[in-house]
């Protein structure tokens, strides 16, 4: 099963997105994990490779199963690990082989062209506390068939001493 890690930076109520040339869809910078990498290492490495910058305050926001379904059969499946960061350092690329890097107001995540599962997980990453989990079923053309979503928020217990 393929494992993908992506990372969205939220700074000054804006998010850094990559506009992919194939469909003109927006994504969070990211890519395939390498053997032996942790999901954190993969997200940071891929972000650096695609942006020329280093994320600051990186934390996990979502774990997803992505399914491609055709004629009622599963034809492909992968895992996606979504991270968020609250800042970055370095000089951003303007354009890479992967596409164009652009800052957008958080509110634009609601309507920018992107896979609907990405819209769900990126809006959660920038607007909600905790971690989201889910499964997205798509057609081979990436039309969303169905999604199931859960989320959790860590509870911190403080004892009075």
KABELSUL-V495567 format. One record per residue. N is the residue number from 1. RES is the residue in one letter. SS is DSSP state (A for helix, B for strand, O for the rest). PSI is psi in whole degrees, 0 to 359 (none if undefined). OMEGA is omega in radians with two decimals (none if undefined). Layout:
n=N res=RES ss=SS psi=PSI omega=OMEGA
n=N res=RES ss=SS psi=PSI omega=OMEGA
This chain:
n=1 res=X ss=O psi=131 omega=3.11
n=2 res=X ss=B psi=142 omega=3.09
n=3 res=X ss=B psi=129 omega=-3.10
n=4 res=X ss=B psi=140 omega=3.05
n=5 res=X ss=B psi=134 omega=3.06
n=6 res=X ss=B psi=167 omega=-3.03
n=7 res=X ss=B psi=127 omega=3.10
n=8 res=X ss=B psi=131 omega=3.08
n=9 res=X ss=B psi=132 omega=3.10
n=10 res=X ss=B psi=117 omega=-3.12
n=11 res=X ss=B psi=127 omega=3.12
n=12 res=X ss=O psi=44 omega=3.12
n=13 res=X ss=O psi=24 omega=3.07
n=14 res=X ss=B psi=156 omega=3.09
n=15 res=X ss=B psi=145 omega=3.10
n=16 res=X ss=B psi=120 omega=-3.11
n=17 res=X ss=B psi=158 omega=3.08
n=18 res=X ss=B psi=124 omega=3.09
n=19 res=X ss=B psi=111 omega=-3.08
n=20 res=X ss=B psi=135 omega=-3.07
n=21 res=X ss=O psi=334 omega=-3.04
n=22 res=X ss=O psi=311 omega=-3.12
n=23 res=X ss=O psi=358 omega=-2.98
n=24 res=X ss=O psi=36 omega=3.09
n=25 res=X ss=B psi=151 omega=3.08
n=26 res=X ss=B psi=143 omega=3.10
n=27 res=X ss=B psi=164 omega=2.92
n=28 res=X ss=O psi=140 omega=3.10
n=29 res=X ss=B psi=138 omega=-3.13
n=30 res=X ss=B psi=183 omega=3.13
n=31 res=X ss=B psi=196 omega=-3.03
n=32 res=X ss=B psi=140 omega=3.04
n=33 res=X ss=O psi=149 omega=3.06
n=34 res=X ss=O psi=158 omega=-3.13
n=35 res=X ss=O psi=132 omega=3.08
n=36 res=X ss=O psi=353 omega=3.13
n=37 res=X ss=O psi=145 omega=2.94
n=38 res=X ss=O psi=164 omega=3.11
n=39 res=X ss=A psi=325 omega=3.09
n=40 res=X ss=A psi=311 omega=3.14
n=41 res=X ss=A psi=318 omega=-3.13
n=42 res=X ss=A psi=316 omega=-3.13
n=43 res=X ss=A psi=315 omega=-3.13
n=44 res=X ss=A psi=315 omega=3.13
n=45 res=X ss=A psi=311 omega=-3.13
n=46 res=X ss=A psi=319 omega=3.11
n=47 res=X ss=A psi=313 omega=3.14
n=48 res=X ss=A psi=316 omega=-3.12
n=49 res=X ss=A psi=322 omega=-3.05
n=50 res=X ss=A psi=344 omega=-3.07
n=51 res=X ss=A psi=338 omega=-3.02
n=52 res=X ss=O psi=16 omega=-3.13
n=53 res=X ss=O psi=163 omega=3.12
n=54 res=X ss=B psi=126 omega=3.12
n=55 res=X ss=B psi=150 omega=3.11
n=56 res=X ss=B psi=137 omega=3.13
n=57 res=X ss=O psi=35 omega=-3.08
n=58 res=X ss=O psi=132 omega=3.12
n=59 res=X ss=B psi=151 omega=-3.11
n=60 res=X ss=B psi=135 omega=3.11
n=61 res=X ss=B psi=341 omega=-3.11
n=62 res=X ss=B psi=149 omega=3.07
n=63 res=X ss=B psi=123 omega=-2.99
n=64 res=X ss=B psi=148 omega=2.96
n=65 res=X ss=B psi=127 omega=-3.13
n=66 res=X ss=B psi=127 omega=-3.09
n=67 res=X ss=B psi=134 omega=3.00
n=68 res=X ss=B psi=124 omega=-3.04
n=69 res=X ss=B psi=133 omega=3.11
n=70 res=X ss=B psi=126 omega=-3.13
n=71 res=X ss=O psi=41 omega=3.09
n=72 res=X ss=O psi=2 omega=-3.13
n=73 res=X ss=B psi=145 omega=3.04
n=74 res=X ss=B psi=122 omega=-3.12
n=75 res=X ss=B psi=347 omega=3.08
n=76 res=X ss=B psi=152 omega=-3.12
n=77 res=X ss=B psi=139 omega=3.03
n=78 res=X ss=B psi=166 omega=3.10
n=79 res=X ss=B psi=142 omega=3.10
n=80 res=X ss=B psi=129 omega=3.10
n=81 res=X ss=B psi=115 omega=-3.08
n=82 res=X ss=B psi=129 omega=3.11
n=83 res=X ss=B psi=157 omega=3.03
n=84 res=X ss=B psi=154 omega=3.05
n=85 res=X ss=B psi=155 omega=-3.06
n=86 res=X ss=O psi=6 omega=3.09
n=87 res=X ss=B psi=177 omega=3.07
n=88 res=X ss=B psi=161 omega=3.03
n=89 res=X ss=B psi=152 omega=3.11
n=90 res=X ss=O psi=170 omega=-3.14
n=91 res=X ss=O psi=113 omega=-3.10
n=92 res=X ss=O psi=141 omega=2.90
n=93 res=X ss=O psi=151 omega=2.97
n=94 res=X ss=O psi=317 omega=-3.13
n=95 res=X ss=B psi=144 omega=3.10
n=96 res=X ss=B psi=178 omega=3.03
n=97 res=X ss=O psi=337 omega=-3.12
n=98 res=X ss=O psi=338 omega=-3.12
n=99 res=X ss=B psi=198 omega=-3.12
n=100 res=X ss=B psi=134 omega=3.03
n=101 res=X ss=B psi=131 omega=-3.11
n=102 res=X ss=B psi=141 omega=2.98
n=103 res=X ss=B psi=137 omega=3.11
n=104 res=X ss=B psi=145 omega=3.01
n=105 res=X ss=B psi=144 omega=-3.13
n=106 res=X ss=A psi=321 omega=-3.07
n=107 res=X ss=A psi=334 omega=-3.13
n=108 res=X ss=A psi=346 omega=3.06
n=109 res=X ss=A psi=337 omega=-3.12
n=110 res=X ss=A psi=337 omega=-3.05
n=111 res=X ss=O psi=355 omega=3.07
n=112 res=X ss=O psi=147 omega=3.11
n=113 res=X ss=O psi=123 omega=3.12
n=114 res=X ss=O psi=166 omega=3.03
n=115 res=X ss=O psi=139 omega=-3.08
n=116 res=X ss=A psi=326 omega=3.06
n=117 res=X ss=A psi=321 omega=3.06
n=118 res=X ss=A psi=319 omega=3.12
n=119 res=X ss=A psi=313 omega=3.14
n=120 res=X ss=A psi=309 omega=-3.03
n=121 res=X ss=A psi=326 omega=3.13
n=122 res=X ss=A psi=322 omega=3.08
n=123 res=X ss=A psi=320 omega=3.06
n=124 res=X ss=A psi=313 omega=-3.07
n=125 res=X ss=A psi=323 omega=-3.07
n=126 res=X ss=A psi=344 omega=-3.02
n=127 res=X ss=A psi=346 omega=-2.98
n=128 res=X ss=O psi=155 omega=3.01
n=129 res=X ss=O psi=158 omega=3.05
n=130 res=X ss=O psi=198 omega=-3.12
n=131 res=X ss=B psi=139 omega=3.12
n=132 res=X ss=B psi=146 omega=3.10
n=133 res=X ss=B psi=149 omega=3.11
n=134 res=X ss=B psi=169 omega=3.04
n=135 res=X ss=B psi=131 omega=3.12
n=136 res=X ss=B psi=130 omega=3.07
n=137 res=X ss=B psi=126 omega=-3.12
n=138 res=X ss=B psi=158 omega=2.89
n=139 res=X ss=O psi=168 omega=3.07
n=140 res=X ss=O psi=339 omega=3.11
n=141 res=X ss=O psi=10 omega=3.13
n=142 res=X ss=O psi=35 omega=2.92
n=143 res=X ss=O psi=129 omega=-3.10
n=144 res=X ss=B psi=127 omega=3.07
n=145 res=X ss=B psi=311 omega=-3.11
n=146 res=X ss=B psi=155 omega=3.04
n=147 res=X ss=B psi=147 omega=2.98
n=148 res=X ss=B psi=131 omega=-3.00
n=149 res=X ss=B psi=139 omega=2.97
n=150 res=X ss=B psi=162 omega=3.06
n=151 res=X ss=B psi=161 omega=3.10
n=152 res=X ss=B psi=151 omega=3.05
n=153 res=X ss=O psi=128 omega=-3.14
n=154 res=X ss=O psi=131 omega=3.08
n=155 res=X ss=O psi=132 omega=3.13
n=156 res=X ss=O psi=124 omega=3.12
n=157 res=X ss=O psi=124 omega=3.10
n=158 res=X ss=O psi=126 omega=3.09
n=159 res=X ss=O psi=138 omega=3.08
n=160 res=X ss=O psi=126 omega=-3.06
n=161 res=X ss=O psi=none omega=none
